[in-house]
Amino acid sequence: MIDIAELTEEQAKAELQRIAAEMAKSDIAYYQFDAPYLTDAEYDSLKRRNEQIEAKFPHLVRADSPSRRVGAPIKSEFSKVSHRFPMLSLGDVFSIEEVDDFILGVKRFLNTADTPTFMCEPKIDGLSFSARYEHGKFVQGATRGDGTTGEDITANLRTIRSLPLDIKGPVPDILEVRGEVYMSKADFFALNQKYESEGKKTFANPRNAAAGSLRQLDSRITAERNLSIFAYTWGEVSNRVWDSQADFFEHLRAWGFPINPLNKLCHSVAEIEQNFARIMEIRASLPYDIDGMVYKVNSIELQERLGFLTRTPRWAIAHKFPAEQAITTINNIRVQVGRTGALTPVADLEPINVGGVMVSHATLHNEDEIKRKDIRIGDSVIIQRAGDVIPQVVGVIKEKRPADSVEFEFPHYCPECGAHAIREEDEAVRRCTGGLTCPAQIIERLKHFVSRDAFDIEGLGSKVIEEFYRDKIIQNPADIFTIEQRNQPEVIDLFSPLSANSFRLQNREGWGIKSVDNLFKAINAKRTISLPRFIYALGIRQVGSATALLLAQNYGTFEAFMNDMINKDTAKLVSIDGIGGAMAKDIVEFFAEAHNLKTIHDLLAQVHVEPYVDNTRHDSPLTGKTVVFTGTLEHLTRQEAKSKAQSLGAKVAGSVSKNTDYVIMGADAGSKAAKAKELGVQILSEAEFLELIK
């Protein structure tokens, strides 16, 4: 072997190529087949030689260099990555009966009596990632984020040795592979043992360890954590060359991606149930954590026909394992007040380990649930983590109940502000009537405003919001955007109207010049916000992120939405498929409150709300059109037709109005067809509709 000092540039180039290929081959043998052929010493020797050659010839560093898997410090916060195709989550079921219902729903949608073949995959308890390749080269990595926008973790993903950086063989020019980053149980215990010996805080479980490792700003720390991946789906692809989930896995395997060996094709509910029971039996012995199984319709053609709901695919479901249980004692029952005024009882528990996580609190849902289960302070109770996540009380062990036990009385007054707490007819929840005069509601609304799916402001966590509200730094959402202006200067201008409410963040405990500067940067970065996020951030009752997206799609701008709501013009609102009368009532009532309008106007003076940009197809004759389906269709089910129209850029409404562009009429059409004729709306038969979208 030639001494590095004597290498020519040409020899160095060839040597770097040889080392990169050898180490990549070793990684595949180690991570995919558990059959290492290089000793640790041999591997480290190659790594050191690569680093020394690169130090002498820095201009020869390769894109797939082993040194680039180690990475370097990222000097700023993660930048954002917009997903070309959203990274959607899956719906959950918890029993084989619910799985059966899901499959029946698939068959009804497809109008078939035959059960499709399903790919059954272990649901890895890790962190979702997206890896983009261009001409076979890894160019960008991202987290799922909110499904639409994730964090750029390219440098950190490079450090995971089981992720290919250079794909060999025929591959689409653009290929986005998605999967799960996880930490093995052995690596998790080793990491916690190391941290414990160093006096550092340990991780609660392998998933938290994996997530914390992947989101390090210094990718050298990520490289030390021994993360692994399983690939299981795709995002953007320039030329899809597979026609089934099973075929896609074969391509992934050929390209060098780790595939879970427990993936299995099943052809019936009975087969799915048998496979689920088998995985349950071996779950504890697996080297990584799983929290359920994922069932996907195997055929891509059927997946495309089934399409998507607002946030989940129709062709896939997650079947969660039964929750793990434990027995502990209720030390206290307290009532929390949420941002909508809802009073929610919470049990303070004697801390106990449930499924690897220390649990000290559990939700009791509402006063009816407490009465139904007869839950009291001092009771010994069975606790479980529903879906392995949310702690809840399953039942009471009444034989162990203390002799002096008394029934819990649910308060009829708000524990935060003392206002009456009323329970409306047909509602399970009791609500505080104090509105924004109730401190709990204001604080919870502020927390909601800065949450991940809303303004997502880094540095304004729950504790900071509570602290800033208590000290009158933030009293309403608009105050967030004047913090920098009000941050007290060295010499206060006594004639400034801001001086009365000025302060000096740098002088507060736990704050310094850099942390204050970072907070101001984070706030200023959110002065422009998308329409769905802004609507969601307002905290309108019943309006979650999915409904906020629907509203944005149908109104286009916040001004159009707000004007209709202020004028109580609900014709368009109630015509939106997915928005019922009760939800429409809550939305209109929100805009009828003077203090809500003041909050909005104060906000609009500080931020710019972008008009909604439709990322669906723009080359379709249905793009931007509003369509209504009526009657019985012959060739498509109603759900399939609606899904097809939405995928082509149409807005599907539930009723006919002057804003409707097309009414697609099937057999036995009723009042909607008559309304369309009355308003002069164009009516299409099913055949004409299919010809239009061909």
C-alpha positions, -999 to 999 in steps of 0.1 A, spaced: 0 0 0 14 34 -11 24 57 17 0 87 18 29 112 16 39 97 -17 4 95 -34 -1 115 -66 -34 132 -72 -45 105 -96 -36 77 -71 -53 96 -43 -85 98 -63 -85 61 -71 -77 52 -34 -106 73 -21 -129 56 -46 -117 21 -34 -121 30 3 -156 44 -2 -167 13 -21 -151 -11 4 -167 7 34 -201 9 17 -199 -28 10 -190 -34 47 -220 -13 58 -244 -34 37 -230 -67 51 -232 -53 87 -265 -35 87 -286 -55 62 -274 -91 66 -258 -91 101 -227 -107 85 -197 -83 90 -166 -93 71 -143 -65 83 -132 -64 119 -137 -31 138 -99 -25 136 -99 -30 98 -129 -8 94 -114 20 116 -81 16 96 -99 23 63 -117 52 79 -85 68 92 -67 64 58 -97 80 41 -95 110 64 -57 114 60 -60 113 22 -88 139 22 -68 161 45 -40 161 19 -63 164 -11 -94 183 2 -107 190 -33 -110 153 -40 -136 146 -12 -163 125 -27 -201 129 -22 -203 93 -9 -172 97 13 -173 78 46 -162 110 63 -194 127 53 -213 101 74 -197 116 105 -207 151 96 -198 185 110 -216 210 133 -246 227 118 -241 264 125 -277 274 126 -312 260 134 -326 234 109 -339 249 77 -374 239 65 -382 214 37 -415 214 20 -427 179 11 -438 177 -26 -462 150 -14 -475 153 22 -461 128 47 -495 117 61 -501 98 93 -522 66 95 -555 60 111 -554 37 142 -575 6 151 -571 -15 183 -590 -47 176 -593 -73 148 -630 -63 146 -620 -28 137 -595 -42 111 -624 -62 96 -645 -30 95 -616 -12 77 -613 -40 51 -651 -40 46 -649 -2 40 -621 -7 14 -643 -33 -4 -674 -11 -3 -653 18 -17 -640 -4 -45 -675 -20 -50 -661 -55 -49 -668 -86 -28 -631 -98 -31 -607 -91 -3 -576 -73 -17 -541 -86 -7 -525 -67 21 -489 -61 29 -485 -64 67 -455 -45 82 -444 -41 118 -449 -5 129 -415 7 140 -415 29 171 -391 55 158 -390 88 138 -402 92 102 -377 104 77 -376 112 40 -345 108 19 -343 123 -16 -321 110 -44 -313 126 -77 -297 103 -103 -289 78 -76 -272 103 -52 -285 112 -18 -291 149 -18 -316 158 10 -331 144 42 -361 156 61 -383 148 91 -420 145 87 -427 177 107 -463 186 103 -467 164 72 -464 194 49 -431 209 61 -403 191 78 -368 199 91 -337 195 69 -317 167 85 -295 159 55 -262 161 75 -276 139 103 -291 112 79 -257 109 62 -242 96 95 -266 66 95 -245 38 80 -274 17 69 -287 45 46 -273 42 10 -257 75 -2 -252 62 -37 -277 39 -53 -264 15 -80 -283 0 -109 -314 14 -127 -330 40 -106 -356 68 -112 -339 102 -118 -358 115 -87 -365 90 -59 -378 100 -25 -376 70 -1 -394 73 33 -391 52 64 -383 51 101 -352 60 120 -349 39 152 -324 30 179 -320 -7 188 -328 -18 224 -291 -27 229 -279 7 217 -305 24 238 -295 7 271 -258 13 263 -264 50 257 -285 53 289 -258 35 309 -232 58 295 -253 89 304 -260 76 338 -223 71 346 -216 107 334 -244 121 355 -265 132 325 -303 129 320 -312 96 305 -338 89 278 -373 75 286 -374 50 257 -356 41 224 -379 63 203 -371 94 223 -334 86 221 -337 82 183 -357 114 179 -333 134 201 -303 119 183 -316 127 148 -324 163 156 -289 172 170 -275 205 156 -241 188 157 -242 158 134 -211 144 150 -233 137 181 -258 119 158 -230 98 144 -221 85 179 -256 73 186 -258 41 163 -291 49 146 -306 25 121 -334 27 95 -361 6 79 -375 19 45 -412 13 37 -427 38 13 -420 65 -13 -428 102 -19 -419 120 -51 -407 97 -79 -400 107 -115 -408 73 -129 -425 46 -108 -414 12 -120 -432 -9 -94 -469 -19 -93 -473 -32 -58 -460 -27 -23 -442 -61 -25 -425 -51 -58 -414 -18 -42 -397 -37 -14 -378 -58 -39 -366 -26 -56 -356 -11 -22 -337 -43 -14 -318 -42 -47 -310 -5 -41 -294 -14 -7 -321 -1 17 -328 -21 49 -362 -38 47 -380 -53 77 -377 -91 74 -411 -96 91 -431 -79 63 -457 -104 50 -484 -106 24 -518 -116 37 -549 -125 17 -577 -126 44 -587 -112 78 -579 -147 93 -544 -146 79 -539 -110 92 -551 -120 126 -528 -151 127 -498 -129 117 -507 -102 143 -508 -129 170 -474 -143 159 -458 -109 159 -473 -102 194 -456 -134 207 -421 -124 194 -425 -87 201 -405 -86 233 -376 -106 217 -372 -82 188 -340 -61 189 -361 -29 183 -394 -15 196 -426 -19 176 -461 -7 187 -483 -24 162 -488 -36 126 -495 -16 95 -518 -30 68 -515 -16 32 -534 -26 1 -507 -43 -19 -518 -32 -54 -507 4 -63 -536 6 -88 -561 0 -60 -542 24 -37 -546 51 -63 -583 43 -67 -589 44 -29 -570 77 -26 -569 98 7 -590 113 33 -580 147 47 -550 135 66 -549 97 61 -549 72 32 -579 50 27 -557 21 17 -537 17 49 -544 14 86 -523 10 118 -533 -19 141 -520 -10 175 -510 -35 201 -531 -38 233 -519 -12 258 -496 -24 286 -511 -21 321 -500 -15 357 -516 -9 391 -510 22 411 -528 47 435 -546 79 428 -531 106 451 -553 134 439 -579 144 413 -576 180 399 -595 198 372 -577 215 343 -592 243 322 -585 241 285 -583 269 259 -620 264 250 -630 265 287 -635 228 289 -630 214 324 -610 181 322 -603 159 353 -568 146 357 -556 119 382 -523 125 399 -508 90 404 -482 74 425 -455 72 397 -452 38 380 -434 23 350 -459 13 323 -443 -2 292 -409 15 298 -423 50 306 -428 65 340 -464 76 344 -475 100 371 -508 114 356 -538 100 337 -568 116 320 -602 109 335 -620 124 304 -651 140 320 -674 139 350 -696 112 336 -665 89 332 -656 95 369 -692 86 380 -695 56 357 -662 40 370 -667 54 405 -632 68 406 -621 83 439 -590 98 455 -570 71 473 -583 43 450 -560 16 437 -565 16 399 -554 -2 367 -535 22 344 -528 16 307 -512 37 280 -538 37 252 -520 29 220 -489 29 242 -491 67 245 -519 83 265 -522 71 301 -558 64 312 -576 47 341 -591 13 330 -608 4 362 -608 6 400 -598 -23 424 -626 -16 449 -614 -43 473 -585 -21 481 -606 11 486 -598 30 519 -626 29 545 -629 67 546 -633 71 508 -658 96 495 -672 102 460 -655 129 439 -676 160 434 -671 177 401 -669 215 405 -697 237 391 -673 267 392 -641 273 372 -611 264 395 -591 291 378 -614 322 377 -644 312 398 -669 318 369 -698 294 365 -690 261 347 -720 250 328 -728 219 308 -749 224 277 -775 198 267 -761 168 247 -725 177 258 -703 156 280 -681 185 288 -686 212 314 -672 246 304 -661 278 321 -682 308 312 -653 333 319 -640 334 283 -608 354 279 -612 368 314 -602 334 326 -564 332 330 -563 294 321 -581 299 288 -558 328 278 -527 308 287 -539 277 269 -549 298 238 -514 313 238 -498 279 240 -521 267 211 -511 298 191 -474 290 192 -478 252 188 -463 231 161 -493 231 137 -500 268 143 -473 295 143 -446 270 155 -424 296 173 -392 280 186 -384 292 221 -419 299 233 -427 266 251 -454 261 277 -432 272 306 -421 304 288 -457 312 279 -468 308 315 -439 329 328 -444 357 302 -481 358 309 -476 359 347 -452 388 343 -474 406 318 -449 404 289 -475 385 268 -512 390 274 -526 382 239 -512 368 206 -503 401 191 -480 409 221 -456 382 209 -448 403 178 -441 434 198 -417 418 224 -386 430 206 -399 465 203 -409 466 240 -376 450 252 -364 478 275 -334 498 261 -305 509 283 -321 543 286 -359 544 287 -376 571 268 -401 583 294 -423 599 267 -426 566 247 -460 549 251 -442 516 252 -421 526 283 -449 517 307 -448 481 296 -411 478 289 -388 452 303 -353 437 298 -354 401 288 -316 399 291 -318 405 328 -342 377 335 -330 344 351 -322 318 324 -320 344 296 -289 359 280 -281 380 249 -279 350 226 -311 333 238 -330 366 236 -316 372 201 -326 337 190 -362 343 203 -365 375 184 -353 358 152 -377 329 157 -406 354 162 -397 375 132 -394 344 110 -431 338 115 -444 373 105 -455 356 73 -477 326 78 -498 303 56 -536 306 57 -543 271 71 -519 277 100 -533 311 108 -569 298 109 -558 269 131 -538 292 154 -569 313 162 -582 284 183 -618 283 170 -638 256 187 -640 224 166 -615 238 140 -585 215 139 -557 216 114 -576 195 88 -607 217 90 -584 248 88 -570 234 55 -605 229 42 -615 265 50 -583 278 34 -589 257 2 -625 270 -1 -620 307 8 -585 314 -6 -577 344 16 -583 353 52 -602 385 43 -627 365 23 -632 340 51 -635 367 78 -659 389 58 -683 360 53 -682 351 89 -687 386 102 -717 390 78 -729 356 89 -730 346 52 -728 308 58 -740 296 24 -705 287 13 -694 275 47 -721 248 51 -717 237 15 -681 225 23 -680 187 25 -669 179 61 -684 210 78 -717 204 96 -742 228 112 -727 226 147 -692 234 135 -705 263 113 -723 277 143 -691 276 164 -671 294 136 -697 321 132 -700 326 169 -662 330 172 -663 360 148 -693 375 166 -672 381 198 -658 416 199 -627 406 218 -619 379 191 -622 405 163 -599 428 182 -573 400 187 -575 393 149 -571 430 139 -541 434 163 -525 403 148 -530 414 112 -512 446 120 -481 425 129 -483 395 105 -489 388 68 -513 359 61 -505 344 27 -533 335 3 -538 297 0 -517 281 -27 -532 250 -41 -506 223 -46 -529 199 -64 -529 195 -102 -532 227 -121 -536 212 -156 -570 196 -150 -604 208 -163 -616 205 -126 -588 227 -111 -604 253 -89 -640 242 -98 -666 234 -72 -685 202 -79 -715 184 -63 -724 148 -67 -760 136 -66 -778 104 -73 -764 68 -77 -733 65 -99 -729 34 -121 -691 31 -127 -678 48 -95 -688 47 -59 -697 81 -45 -665 82 -23 -643 72 -52 -658 99 -75 -653 126 -48 -617 114 -42 -610 115 -79 -624 150 -83 -604 163 -53 -571 148 -66 -577 168 -98 -580 200 -79 -617 203 -75 -636 214 -43 -664 189 -35 -694 205 -19 -723 189 -1 -750 213 -15 -757 233 -46 -752 271 -46 -744 299 -69 -707 290 -64 -711 255 -78 -695 249 -112 -707 213 -120 -734 190 -106 -726 154 -115 -759 136 -117 -764 98 -113 -796 78 -113 -825 88 -90 -811 124 -85 -833 145 -62 -835 181 -50 -798 189 -59 -805 184 -96 -836 206 -94 -816 233 -75 -789 232 -102 -814 237 -130 -829 266 -110 -795 283 -106 -784 275 -141 -755 253 -129 -740 230 -155 -752 194 -151 -730 164 -162 -739 128 -164 -715 103 -150 -703 94 -185 -697 131 -193 -678 135 -160 -655 106 -168 -649 119 -203 -641 154 -188 -614 139 -164 -600 114 -188 
